[in-house]
Structure formats: C-alpha cells, structure tokens
Amino acid sequence: MIQPINAMRSSLNRPKSKYRDLINLIVLTIAILGPFLTVNAQSKKPLIDLFYEALSLTETDSLVRESGDFYELSLENYALEEISPAAIIKKFPEAKKYLVNDSIMIIKPYFEIQGFIEDFSKADPKITIKNFQFESDALINLNLYGKLKEEVFNASDLKFEYCHFKKELLIWFSNFSMTFAHNTIDRLQVINETVVSPRIAIHKNTIHVLGMWTATPREVIIANNNLGLVEIDRTSARKLLFLNNTITVPKTVKKEWYSTVRAGEISKLVYSGVLNRDSANEYRRLQGNVLFQISSDERYISTLEISGNRFLDPSHKTAVIFNQLSQNMVVTNNVFETPVIMRPVVSNRFVMEQNLFETITMEASMPNTPQNYVVVDWNDLKGKLNWQESEGTTPYYGVSKEELADKTRFFNLIAGYSRLLEVYKSYGNLDDANDVFLDMKELHLKRYEYLYQTEGGTTNFFQLNLNRLLKVYTRHGTDPAQAMTASLWIIIFFSVIYFFFPSDWDVYSKSKLMADFKSFTEKNEKGYFKPFFKLLTGVVSSFFNAITLSVNSFVTLGFGTIPTTGLAKYICIFQGFLGWFLLSIFIVALINQILI
C-alpha cells in the first residue's frame, strides 16, 4: 500500500479562516522542502502502478485516500520512463482488458498524483505519459530531488503525449521541464509559484482554455497549437515564445470559460481544504470578454515574442491584451481579428511590424529613450488606432459627437498618437512621423468643429478655420513644398487681376496699344507684322509688370508707393497681408521639417 506523507499536511484537513495565511505558507514550504524530508525507501511506489490502479476505478472512486497527500514515488527506468497502455500491459498483462481502440486506456475517476522522485541516475529523469483519456479532472504534481538542495534539473522532462483530458489538467508544483505535445485538453492550468520548471513546451495541442498563474518557469514555448482562451497572469520567465498558434473564440460561453486569476487564488484554497470543489467552480466562473491576455503585474517576462499567430473572432468583440513588464517584446506577422489593447511596459527593445490589426489601443508605454531599439510599422496601425480602457468597454475613436464630447477619452486617444510621433521622430523616420501627426491633427480638427457647433464663439471660429487653412496650405506644417506651390498659384492668380488694371510701370496703356495697332493696320503703311510685334511686346511687358507687382505685394507688402490706383490698389494691400500671413506659416513649416 502507498504510505502517504501525512505528517507534512496534517494541519490542512480542518483549516480555520484565521489560519488561511499559515496554510498557504505551509503549502509553499511543502513544495520546496518536501523532497528533502526523509522517507523510507521501502515506501516508494512505482509511478506506473498508480496509473494501473486507476484503470479499475469508477468516476465516483478516488485514486488516493485523502486529497492533498504527498507520496514518495519511484521510476523503473530513470533515463526514459514511459507510462503508456503498452508499458502497463507489459508489466500487468491482465490490464489488456482496459485497452480501447487498440491504443488508448481510459481513467475515469478524479486523478490526483502529488509526489517526489529521487534522482538516482547520472542523467536527469525523463517521463513520458501517453495514450490516456482522463474522464475527470487530473492533478499531476511531480518534483525531483537529489543530493544538492538547490539542484536544477535542466535535462529532465515530464512529457504528456497523445492524451485526452476531458476536463481540467492542473499542475501547481513541479521542477521538471514539461512538454505537452499532440494532446486534447479541455483546461490546462499551470498555477502557483512552486512551478519552477526550467522549460515548459506546449506544442501541437488542442486546448480549449490555457491558463498560467503566478508560475515561475525559466522558459515557456507555446507553438503550433489550436487554442481557445489564453490567460497568462502574474507569471515570470526569462523567455516566453508564443509562435504560430491559432486562437479561436468559443462559439458558446460554457463553464470552462475560467479566469485563471480567480482559479489560481481559489485552487490553493481547494487543495488546502478551505473551499470545496463545487463552491470553487461556481465562484470562478467567468463570462469573459478576453480571448488572450498576458499580464505580469509586478513580475517580469524578460523576453516576450508573439509571432505568426492568428487571433480569430468573427464578432470582433473579445480582446487581446498585453499588459506585462518586459525588457524585450517582439510582435510580428500576426493576424488579429480582435481588438488589441497594447499597454505593456517595455524597457529595452520593442518591435511590432507586419501585423494585421482590426483595431488597436496603443498607450504611452514603449521605450522612450533614443538608445533603445523601437520599431513600429505605421502601415499596420494607420486607420486602426482607438482607445479602449479595458475589455468589454466600448472602443473610442473620436469621431461621433458623443465621443467628441468626452474630453478625457479624447486626450487618452491622442496620447497614443503622440507617443508614436515621438518614436518616429527620435529615429528620424520623417515620413511616418508626418503621417501620424496628420492623423492626430485630423482628430483635433473634428473636435474644433464640434466645439464651434456646440459652443460657438470667436475663439472657436478662428481655431477651426485656421486649422482648416493649415490643412490646405501646408498639410498642418508637414509639407513646405505644398505651401510653395500654393503661393505660386496665388501670385499667378493676382497677376491675372493686375493685368487688367493700369499701372505706373506700364509705358503704354492697353487702350493706346490697341489704338496704334488699329491705326497702323488701316493705313497699311508699315505692313501687319511690325504693328503686331509692337502690340505683343506691350502685352508681354504689361503681364510681366503684373507678375512683378503680384510678387512684390505678396512678398514685401509693397516697397514704397503702390504703382496702381483704384480697386487694384486695395487688392494689392489685401494680397500683401495674405502673403505676410502665409509666408510666416511656410517658414514655420520649413523650420519644423528641418529640425526633425
């Protein structure tokens, strides 16, 4: 019979509310120090025997006498232990009757194994659990221990392959490197600070709910999976790679839609006996609006890479949230059919490019010093930026009258544009900086229109129309060349007007030129060519005089006496004022582009 290490958890069976903190401390101490407690070698139970014993039990039975007991376990082959239907039949031939479809064995009861394995081999132990179907929840916690108190088992591996967990697979302490491959899992929960695995690899699985809460693995690789809901919260790691996964929102919200934040907190209470399982399930049920979330709270994910994934939600409602602390963050080649809320705090390297977004909230949390490496592809973001406070809230675009009335949310949206503008300027990316600035000014222009329509007033009138002028004349100060082109057309336009008015600079008036031409042609004394040439010379001279007058008025507001009278004189004065105003704007726009 199995001899449980009951002494380590005797205080957990009848807990009191006031001892809850003490209970949690004991649980943590067990996971860390448990392997080093002295256990009689004869009490060790082969791990494969526990799987064999579970095959004959019904759904109402239990594999262990008391939930939460810890055991000393042994392996038959420390170098490569395989626990599978074939291995069980080899050791227990009568177990062949439990075989289903020639390769699968079904474990019906709630399956709980919590134990310690002593490392006797030169190489770290490797365990493969494969070809089982678990009808009920499974709790599998295995720790290695050796002669060294702080030994790290880098080469160890606890592998789950080709298994089907119809309910929850919970792991809340382990120092094994863990691999999950080719499994179908309803809920995979890796929770608690006592998960200190050197590496967790999850690849080529179908997992409806994936949760990691307060775990502290060194490295996590999640790749090539079909996933439902994903929540990684308060987890620290040196590296977390999320690669080439397909994440799809469930068609219906069922009981399995859990928040791992709640699940993690209450699971500790369940396994310490404070809370029963049924109450826990009712408490942690969540009608969620989040498809994917990474949040580290005060913890640190040093390097986070999100690449080649597809986040799919035809309703475009469930959010993808990044809210972690990182040194380096890379988001590339992803498809987001969902709203993205991007509010990480990244201290060193931030790369976000070649992504397809539905909408995205960008907050001012990217690296903000020139020595840091920041790459953000504006083509991915253009027309997609909004501001969303949290999942489930209405995205803010700053377009409708109702949105423009909300000043606080308007400037939260502007803050995202402003931060991107700073990034592009700091790297000398003038093209993207100008595009961001133009989109930001368009939002301001919409707000000025709203303020003038609702409040009126001279200030709002000039604010609105000056911004309209800046938009047309210099594209809000980003295009001095457009200002020069506009100035040229203004000069030509006024030149045409001045051409039809007399000027002191004209040697011959237009009427005298026409009279002379008529007189010469009637007398036919000198032929037609000479009078025509004289007429053409006078017209060209008058036109150049008109252009000179227009340039003079536009650039200098006249030098001395204005060489025209009547209406043309007042037109000169108006053009002079217009030129002074527009050239001032041109100079500012030019300096702005030079100084970037």
C-alpha positions in Angstrom: 0.0 0.0 0.0 1.0 3.6 -0.5 2.3 5.3 2.6 1.3 8.9 2.4 3.4 11.6 3.9 0.5 12.8 6.0 2.7 14.5 8.6 3.6 17.3 6.2 0.0 18.3 5.7 -1.9 17.3 8.9 -2.9 20.8 9.6 -4.6 21.2 6.2 -7.5 18.9 6.8 -9.5 21.1 9.2 -8.5 24.6 8.4 -9.9 27.7 10.0 -10.4 31.0 8.3 -7.9 32.8 10.5 -5.2 30.3 9.7 -5.5 30.7 5.9 -2.2 32.6 5.5 -0.4 30.0 7.6 -2.0 27.3 5.4 -0.7 28.9 2.2 2.7 29.2 3.7 2.8 25.5 4.6 1.7 24.5 1.1 4.5 26.6 -0.4 7.0 25.1 2.1 5.9 21.6 1.3 6.6 22.0 -2.4 10.0 23.5 -1.8 11.3 21.4 1.2 9.2 18.3 0.8 11.8 16.5 -1.4 14.4 16.7 1.3 12.3 15.1 4.0 13.5 11.6 5.0 11.2 8.9 3.6 11.7 5.1 4.0 12.9 3.7 0.7 10.6 0.7 1.0 7.6 3.0 1.0 8.3 4.2 -2.6 5.6 3.4 -5.1 6.3 2.9 -8.8 4.6 5.8 -10.7 3.3 3.4 -13.3 1.4 1.4 -10.6 -0.7 4.4 -9.8 -1.9 4.6 -13.4 -2.7 0.9 -13.4 -4.7 1.1 -10.1 -6.7 4.0 -11.6 -7.9 1.9 -14.5 -10.2 -0.2 -12.5 -11.9 2.6 -10.6 -15.2 4.3 -11.5 -15.9 8.0 -11.7 -17.0 8.1 -8.1 -13.9 6.5 -6.8 -10.7 8.2 -5.8 -7.1 7.2 -6.5 -5.8 8.4 -3.2 -7.3 8.1 0.3 -7.1 11.8 1.1 -6.9 14.6 -1.3 -3.7 16.5 -0.9 -1.4 13.7 0.3 2.1 13.6 -0.9 4.0 10.4 -1.8 7.5 9.1 -2.5 7.5 7.7 -6.0 10.0 5.6 -8.0 10.6 5.0 -11.7 11.5 1.7 -13.3 13.7 3.4 -16.0 15.1 6.8 -14.8 16.7 7.5 -18.2 13.5 7.1 -20.1 10.3 6.1 -18.2 7.3 5.5 -20.5 3.9 5.3 -18.9 1.5 4.1 -21.6 -1.0 1.4 -22.3 1.8 -0.7 -23.8 4.0 -0.3 -20.8 1.2 -1.1 -18.4 0.3 -4.3 -20.3 3.9 -5.3 -20.4 4.1 -5.1 -16.6 0.5 -6.1 -15.9 -0.7 -8.4 -18.7 -4.2 -8.5 -17.3 -4.6 -4.8 -18.0 -5.1 -5.6 -21.6 -8.9 -5.7 -20.9 -8.8 -1.9 -20.3 -7.5 -1.2 -23.8 -9.8 0.8 -26.0 -9.3 1.1 -29.8 -6.1 -0.9 -29.5 -4.1 2.0 -28.1 -6.0 4.1 -25.5 -6.7 3.5 -21.9 -9.4 5.4 -20.0 -9.0 6.7 -16.5 -12.5 7.5 -15.1 -12.0 8.9 -11.5 -10.6 12.2 -10.4 -6.9 11.5 -10.9 -4.5 13.0 -8.3 -0.8 12.3 -8.0 1.4 14.5 -5.8 4.8 13.1 -5.1 8.5 13.3 -5.1 11.0 11.4 -7.2 14.6 11.0 -6.1 17.2 11.3 -8.9 19.5 8.3 -8.8 20.7 8.5 -12.4 23.6 10.4 -13.9 21.2 12.0 -16.4 18.1 13.8 -15.3 15.0 11.6 -15.3 12.6 11.7 -18.3 9.0 10.6 -18.1 6.5 10.2 -20.9 2.8 9.8 -20.2 1.0 8.9 -23.4 -2.2 7.5 -24.9 -4.6 8.0 -21.9 -8.0 9.5 -21.8 -8.9 11.2 -18.5 -12.7 11.5 -18.0 -12.5 13.7 -14.8 -10.1 16.4 -13.5 -6.5 15.5 -13.2 -4.0 16.9 -10.7 -0.4 15.8 -11.5 2.4 17.3 -9.4 5.8 15.7 -9.6 9.1 17.1 -8.2 12.6 15.8 -8.5 15.2 15.9 -5.7 18.8 15.0 -5.4 21.8 15.4 -3.2 22.1 19.1 -3.8 19.5 21.2 -2.1 19.3 23.8 -4.9 19.8 21.4 -7.8 18.2 22.4 -11.1 17.2 19.6 -13.4 17.7 21.2 -16.7 17.7 18.0 -18.7 14.6 16.5 -17.0 11.4 16.1 -19.0 7.8 15.3 -17.9 6.1 14.8 -21.3 2.4 14.4 -22.0 1.7 13.0 -25.4 -1.5 11.9 -27.3 -3.6 12.2 -24.2 -7.2 13.5 -23.9 -8.1 15.4 -20.8 -11.9 15.9 -21.0 -11.9 18.3 -18.0 -9.0 20.0 -16.2 -5.4 19.2 -16.0 -3.9 21.1 -13.1 -0.3 21.4 -12.3 0.6 23.5 -9.3 4.1 22.4 -8.4 6.9 20.9 -10.5 10.6 21.4 -11.1 10.5 19.1 -14.1 10.9 20.5 -17.6 7.5 19.9 -19.0 6.4 19.1 -22.6 2.8 18.9 -23.8 2.5 17.5 -27.4 -0.4 16.2 -29.5 -2.9 16.4 -26.7 -6.5 17.4 -26.5 -7.1 19.3 -23.2 -10.2 21.0 -22.1 -8.5 23.1 -19.5 -4.7 23.2 -18.8 -3.9 25.2 -15.7 -0.3 25.8 -14.6 -0.5 27.8 -11.4 1.4 28.7 -8.3 4.9 29.9 -7.6 6.1 26.4 -7.0 6.0 25.6 -10.7 9.8 26.3 -11.2 10.3 24.3 -14.4 13.5 25.0 -16.4 11.3 24.8 -19.5 7.6 24.4 -20.4 6.9 23.5 -24.0 3.4 23.3 -25.3 3.1 22.4 -29.0 0.7 20.8 -31.4 -2.1 20.5 -28.9 -5.8 21.4 -29.0 -6.5 23.3 -25.7 -9.8 25.0 -25.0 -8.6 27.0 -22.0 -4.9 27.6 -21.3 -4.0 29.4 -18.1 -0.7 30.2 -16.3 -0.9 32.0 -13.0 2.0 33.0 -10.7 4.2 30.3 -12.2 7.9 30.9 -12.3 9.4 28.8 -15.1 12.6 29.8 -16.8 11.4 29.4 -20.3 8.0 28.9 -21.9 7.4 27.9 -25.6 3.8 27.7 -26.9 3.8 26.8 -30.5 1.6 25.4 -33.3 -1.4 24.9 -31.1 -5.2 25.3 -31.6 -6.2 27.2 -28.6 -9.4 28.7 -27.1 -9.0 31.1 -24.3 -5.5 32.0 -23.1 -4.6 33.9 -19.9 -1.1 34.2 -18.6 -1.1 36.2 -15.4 1.4 37.2 -12.8 3.9 34.7 -14.4 7.6 35.5 -14.6 10.0 33.9 -17.1 13.3 34.7 -18.8 11.7 34.0 -22.2 8.1 33.4 -23.3 7.6 32.5 -27.0 4.1 32.3 -28.4 4.5 31.1 -32.0 2.3 30.0 -34.9 -0.8 29.3 -32.8 -4.4 29.7 -33.9 -6.6 31.2 -31.1 -10.3 31.0 -31.7 -13.1 32.3 -29.5 -15.5 29.5 -28.5 -18.9 29.5 -30.2 -20.7 29.5 -26.9 -19.7 30.5 -23.4 -19.6 27.5 -21.2 -18.5 26.6 -17.7 -14.9 26.1 -18.9 -14.5 29.8 -19.5 -12.5 30.5 -16.4 -10.4 33.4 -15.2 -7.1 31.9 -14.2 -6.6 34.8 -11.8 -9.6 33.6 -9.8 -8.8 30.0 -10.5 -5.3 30.3 -9.1 -6.4 32.1 -6.0 -9.1 29.6 -5.1 -7.3 26.4 -6.2 -4.9 26.9 -3.4 -7.9 27.1 -1.0 -9.4 23.9 -2.6 -6.3 21.8 -2.1 -5.7 23.1 1.4 -9.3 22.1 2.3 -10.6 25.6 2.9 -13.0 25.5 -0.1 -14.8 22.6 -1.7 -14.5 22.0 -5.4 -18.2 22.6 -6.2 -18.1 26.0 -4.5 -14.9 26.8 -6.3 -16.4 26.1 -9.7 -19.3 28.4 -9.0 -17.0 31.2 -7.7 -14.5 31.2 -10.6 -17.0 31.0 -13.5 -16.5 34.0 -15.7 -18.5 35.4 -18.6 -15.4 36.6 -20.3 -14.6 39.3 -22.9 -11.0 38.3 -23.3 -9.6 35.9 -25.8 -5.9 36.3 -24.9 -4.2 38.1 -22.1 -0.6 38.4 -20.8 -0.2 40.3 -17.6 2.7 40.0 -15.2 1.7 42.5 -12.5 4.9 43.2 -10.6 6.7 40.2 -12.2 8.9 40.2 -15.2 8.9 38.4 -18.5 12.3 39.3 -19.8 11.7 38.5 -23.4 8.3 38.1 -25.0 7.8 37.1 -28.6 4.4 36.9 -30.3 4.9 35.8 -33.9 2.9 34.1 -36.6 -0.3 33.7 -34.7 -3.9 34.0 -35.8 -6.3 35.5 -33.2 -9.8 34.8 -34.7 -13.1 36.2 -33.6 -15.7 36.9 -36.3 -17.7 39.2 -33.9 -14.5 41.3 -33.3 -15.5 41.8 -29.6 -13.2 39.6 -27.4 -10.0 41.5 -26.6 -6.3 40.6 -26.9 -4.5 42.3 -24.1 -0.7 42.8 -23.5 -0.1 44.2 -20.0 3.2 42.8 -18.9 6.6 44.1 -17.8 9.3 43.1 -20.3 12.8 44.0 -21.3 12.2 42.9 -24.9 9.0 42.4 -26.8 8.5 41.3 -30.4 5.1 41.2 -32.1 5.4 40.2 -35.8 3.4 38.5 -38.6 0.2 38.1 -36.6 -3.4 38.3 -37.7 -5.7 40.0 -35.1 -9.4 39.8 -35.8 -10.0 41.1 -32.3 -9.5 44.4 -30.6 -5.9 44.7 -29.3 -5.1 46.5 -26.1 -1.4 47.2 -26.1 -0.2 48.5 -22.8 3.0 46.7 -21.8 5.9 48.4 -20.1 9.0 47.6 -22.3 12.3 48.9 -21.1 14.7 47.9 -23.9 13.6 46.5 -27.3 10.2 46.8 -28.8 9.4 45.5 -32.3 5.9 45.5 -33.8 5.6 45.0 -37.6 3.9 43.1 -40.4 0.8 42.5 -38.3 -2.8 42.7 -39.5 -5.0 44.5 -36.9 -8.7 45.0 -36.6 -8.3 47.8 -34.1 -5.6 48.6 -31.6 -5.1 50.7 -28.5 -1.5 52.0 -28.1 -0.7 53.5 -24.8 2.4 55.5 -23.9 4.4 52.6 -22.6 7.0 51.9 -25.2 10.7 52.6 -24.6 11.2 56.4 -24.8 15.0 56.9 -25.0 16.9 57.1 -28.2 19.4 54.3 -27.2 16.5 51.8 -27.1 15.5 49.9 -30.2 11.9 50.6 -31.2 10.3 49.5 -34.5 6.6 50.1 -35.1 5.2 49.7 -38.6 2.8 52.6 -39.1 1.3 51.0 -42.1 -0.1 48.3 -39.8 -1.6 50.9 -37.5 -2.9 53.6 -39.8 -6.7 53.9 -39.5 -6.8 51.2 -36.8 -5.9 53.2 -33.6 -8.5 53.7 -30.9 -8.6 53.9 -27.2 -10.2 51.1 -25.1 -10.0 51.3 -21.3 -10.4 47.6 -20.7 -12.0 44.5 -22.2 -15.8 44.8 -22.5 -15.8 48.6 -22.8 -16.7 50.5 -25.9 -13.7 51.4 -28.1 -13.2 55.2 -28.5 -12.4 56.6 -32.0 -13.1 60.3 -31.5 -15.5 60.6 -34.5 -19.1 60.9 -33.3 -20.5 63.9 -31.4 -21.0 61.7 -28.3 -17.3 60.7 -28.4 -16.0 64.2 -29.1 -17.9 65.4 -26.0 -15.7 63.2 -23.8 -12.6 65.3 -23.3 -10.8 62.8 -21.1 -11.1 59.8 -23.5 -10.2 62.1 -26.4 -6.9 63.0 -25.0 -6.2 59.4 -24.0 -6.6 58.6 -27.7 -4.3 61.5 -28.6 -1.7 60.2 -26.2 -1.2 57.1 -28.3 -0.6 59.2 -31.4 1.7 61.5 -29.5 3.9 58.6 -28.3 4.2 57.1 -31.7 5.1 60.6 -33.0 8.0 60.8 -30.5 9.2 57.4 -31.5 9.3 58.1 -35.2 11.0 61.5 -34.7 13.7 60.0 -32.4 14.6 57.6 -35.2 14.5 60.2 -38.0 11.5 58.4 -39.6 10.1 61.6 -41.1 7.5 60.0 -43.4 5.8 58.1 -40.6 6.1 60.9 -38.2 4.3 63.2 -40.6 1.6 60.7 -41.2 1.0 60.2 -37.5 0.9 64.0 -37.0 -1.6 64.4 -39.8 -4.0 61.8 -38.4 -3.6 63.4 -34.9 -4.4 66.9 -36.3 -7.5 65.5 -38.2 -8.8 64.4 -34.8 -8.2 67.8 -33.4 -10.0 69.4 -36.4 -13.0 67.2 -35.7 -13.0 68.4 -32.1 -12.7 72.1 -33.1 -15.7 71.6 -35.5 -17.7 70.0 -32.6 -16.8 72.8 -30.2 -17.8 75.5 -32.7 -21.1 73.8 -33.4 -22.0 73.3 -29.8 -20.4 76.4 -28.1 -19.9 79.0 -30.9 -17.6 81.9 -30.1 -15.0 83.9 -31.9 -12.1 81.8 -30.5 -13.6 78.5 -31.6 -14.3 80.1 -35.0 -10.7 81.2 -35.6 -9.4 78.0 -34.1 -11.5 75.9 -36.6 -10.8 78.0 -39.7 -7.1 78.5 -39.0 -6.7 74.7 -38.7 -8.6 74.3 -42.0 -6.2 76.8 -43.7 -3.2 75.0 -42.2 -4.5 71.7 -43.6 -4.9 73.0 -47.1 -1.8 75.2 -47.2 0.9 73.1 -45.5 -0.8 69.8 -44.5 -0.6 71.0 -40.9 3.0 72.1 -41.3 4.3 68.8 -42.6 4.7 69.8 -46.3 6.6 73.1 -47.1 6.6 72.2 -50.8 2.8 72.3 -50.8 3.0 75.8 -49.3 5.3 76.9 -52.1 3.1 75.5 -54.8 0.0 77.2 -53.2 2.0 80.5 -53.0 2.9 80.3 -56.7 -0.7 79.8 -57.7 -1.8 82.8 -55.5 0.8 85.0 -57.2 -0.3 83.9 -60.7 -4.0 84.5 -59.7 -3.4 88.1 -58.6 -1.1 88.7 -61.6 -4.1 88.0 -63.9 -6.1 90.5 -62.0 -3.4 93.2 -62.1 -3.0 92.7 -65.9 -6.4 94.3 -66.5 -5.7 97.3 -64.3 -3.4 100.2 -65.3 0.0 100.5 -63.6 2.6 103.3 -63.3 5.1 100.7 -64.6 3.3 100.4 -68.0 5.0 102.6 -70.7 1.9 102.2 -72.9 -1.6 101.8 -71.7 -3.6 98.9 -73.1 -6.0 101.2 -74.9 -3.2 103.2 -76.6 -1.6 100.0 -77.8 -4.9 98.8 -79.4 -5.5 102.3 -81.0 -2.0 102.3 -82.5 -2.4 98.8 -83.9 -5.7 99.7 -85.5 -4.3 102.9 -87.0 -1.3 101.1 -88.5 -3.3 98.3 -90.0 -5.8 100.8 -91.5 -3.1 102.9 -93.2 -1.2 99.8 -94.1 1.9 101.9 -94.2 4.3 99.5 -92.4 2.5 96.2 -93.0 0.9 93.9 -90.4 4.0 92.4 -88.7 5.6 95.4 -87.2 2.4 96.8 -85.5 1.5 93.2 -84.3 5.0 92.8 -82.8 4.7 96.2 -81.1 1.3 95.1 -79.7 2.7 91.8 -78.5 5.7 93.5 -76.8 3.4 95.8 -74.9 1.2 93.0 -73.8 4.1 90.8 -72.5 5.6 93.9 -70.8 2.3 94.6 -69.1 2.0 90.9 -68.0 5.5 90.9 -66.5 4.7 94.1 -64.8 1.6 92.5 -63.3 3.6 89.5 -62.1 6.2 91.8 -60.6 3.5 93.7 -58.8 2.0 90.5 -57.5 5.3 89.1 -56.3 6.1 92.5 -54.7 2.8 92.7 -52.9 2.9 89.0 -51.8 6.4 89.0 -50.5 7.1 92.5 -49.2 3.7 94.2 -48.9 5.0 96.8 -51.4 8.2 98.8 -51.5 7.3 102.5 -51.4 4.3 103.8 -53.3 1.9 101.2 -54.7 2.1 101.6 -58.5 -1.6 101.3 -59.2 -4.8 103.1 -58.3 -8.4 102.3 -57.7 -9.6 98.9 -56.9 -6.2 97.3 -57.8 -4.6 99.3 -55.0 -6.8 97.7 -52.4 -6.3 94.3 -53.9 -2.5 94.8 -53.5 -3.0 95.6 -49.9 -5.1 92.5 -49.3 -2.5 90.4 -51.2 0.3 91.8 -49.1 -1.5 90.9 -45.8 -2.2 87.4 -47.2 1.4 87.0 -48.3 2.7 88.1 -44.9 0.5 85.6 -43.1 1.1 82.6 -45.4 4.8 83.1 -45.7 5.0 83.1 -41.9 3.3 79.7 -41.9 5.6 78.5 -44.6 8.7 79.5 -42.6 7.4 77.7 -39.5 6.6 74.6 -41.6 10.1 74.6 -43.2 11.9 75.0 -39.9 9.7 72.2 -38.4 10.9 69.8 -41.1 14.5 70.9 -40.9 14.6 70.4 -37.1 13.1 66.9 -37.0 
